[in-house]
């Protein structure tokens, strides 16, 4: 099982130089990845924030081994073609280390309602499905002709394609809902929330099929319990109010023992 810190892109972490330093520390300490939240604003709507993709680009220049990506980007508040370009650019800059975590977004922040974005969850789920299909088509390097419910592309060809074929896409899901798991099964991995414990992992594996990433958010259970159950990634979630010196010490201590 691989392990990575997972940091906010706002609050105490709203500093690109700091995020780059933490990414470099993560690589030096033996972690396997460095992931960022993706918010324009968070719950109060007035927190300092940085763009996660620009921060990841800087992180790519100070690392050489670890995976880099967002967990998660709400596709319904992005233009899929812009998101496809950002992720592919990061993949080239990092030499094939990018990961794209995606979801439908949450009502717990003002990012949909206060910017006039889609607030209906069912419509956002449909936008996520269509957006993912479009991103996959864009990354193929073939001309894209798409006329859907939410997006239209008329004969555009995107190049260069990502270094990775495929560039991993991890899809958020909430246990025990099956539809998000079936959505994730079409891609390279799942980010399941609200799991009762490691005993749920084999059921997720059954739905996803072989060779897929199961990405767990750290909880009070030992990381080795999740590894034994079949999880492939363990993310240590940092919080916007964390004391940075404590974060540095946690990262410098390295990942948990398997």
Phi, psi and omega in degrees: 000137178266153184229147181205145167288152183225107193249147171294158174255025183210182180066224181296344183262008185279061181208111185298321179296320177297314180298322177295318178298318180293325176296315179296320176298320180299315179296316182296329183273358175097008174291164185256349182200173177214116186236148181238146168295163179231095177227143170279313169222168178245211194294324179281337179083001182228016181286146170296143183209160174233158178288125185295326183288324175293320178296321178292326177297317177295319178301325179296330182280346181246009177228165180221352188234318191286153174287149182225135178181183179257143175217096355234159174266123176285104183302323183294346174254020176234151166284122185304324181291325176293317179296319177300320180292318180298312182294319179294322178296316177298323180297319178290316182298325183269358183072036176087041181240008185280149172227139177246110172267134186226158175198183181270349182092167186232151176276359182283351176240164181276012190290341175262303186294322186274353173249009179072023178275172183295125181257345181282123186297320181297320178291323178294323177297320177294322177294323177298312180299311182293320179297320178295317177301320181291319178299316178300319179294319179299316182290349180290336184084357178269160176301137184253122173239110186220127175227094184248190180292327188242339186222152177220135175224129185247085169073029180272141175244123180261126173217150001282154174285164178302155174297315181280138177232089010264157166290125186296132174244122177253130187250130179290146178210152177246122179291140005257025185296130186274329183299315176297327177293320177294325175298313181298329181297339178280351184238208191258352180183176182225147175244085186278137176247159175064031178289141177290335181163182181302339181296343179279343186299316179301326177292320176298318178299323180296318181289319185284327186091176187287156171078013181258150177279135172243112192251114188256137170277129183303140173226200184288348181280148178299144179302327183295333177294320178291322179297316180296329180284342179119002176296146183253339177225146177229116184255127176269106186281121174269158185242149186300336179265006181298146174285125189297324178297325176291321177297315179300318180294320179297314180294315182297335179288344178086173182290162178293154178292142181291000000 
